[in-house]
Amino acid sequence: MAQQQDAQTRALARARAHGLSIVGRGAWKHGAPFVVVGSASEPGRFHLVTIYPGRLACDCPARALCMHRALAHEDLESAQAKASTSQPLAALSVLQRDVAPLYRDNRPFSIFKQ
């Protein structure tokens, strides 16, 4: 656990040194939220860090803990800490999203029988 914390701290320090930050947020159709983080090696490119329950997945080629996941982890921890101080159940909404019942279908609909 201490080794993982050290890797997290080092990755976060590298991200801060490169000036990386979270530039956007969203959610996939299946409901998993993600954050958008800039790339340090390729200016103008962004990486998506998907937040699954219990783990973070980044689309960058790094094999070890990357800077993008470290930033997303820090952001997730701060959001959960902020939510836990204000509302106990709000921390769950960070990982779980409501999905609209018609999210797979863009056809127009009517309440009148056709």
Secondary structure as UniProt FT lines:
FT   HELIX           2..18
FT   STRAND          22..27
FT   TURN            29..30
FT   STRAND          33..38
FT   TURN            43..44
FT   STRAND          46..52
FT   TURN            53..54
FT   STRAND          55..58
FT   HELIX           67..86
FT   HELIX           88..91
FT   HELIX           92..95
FT   TURN            101..104
//
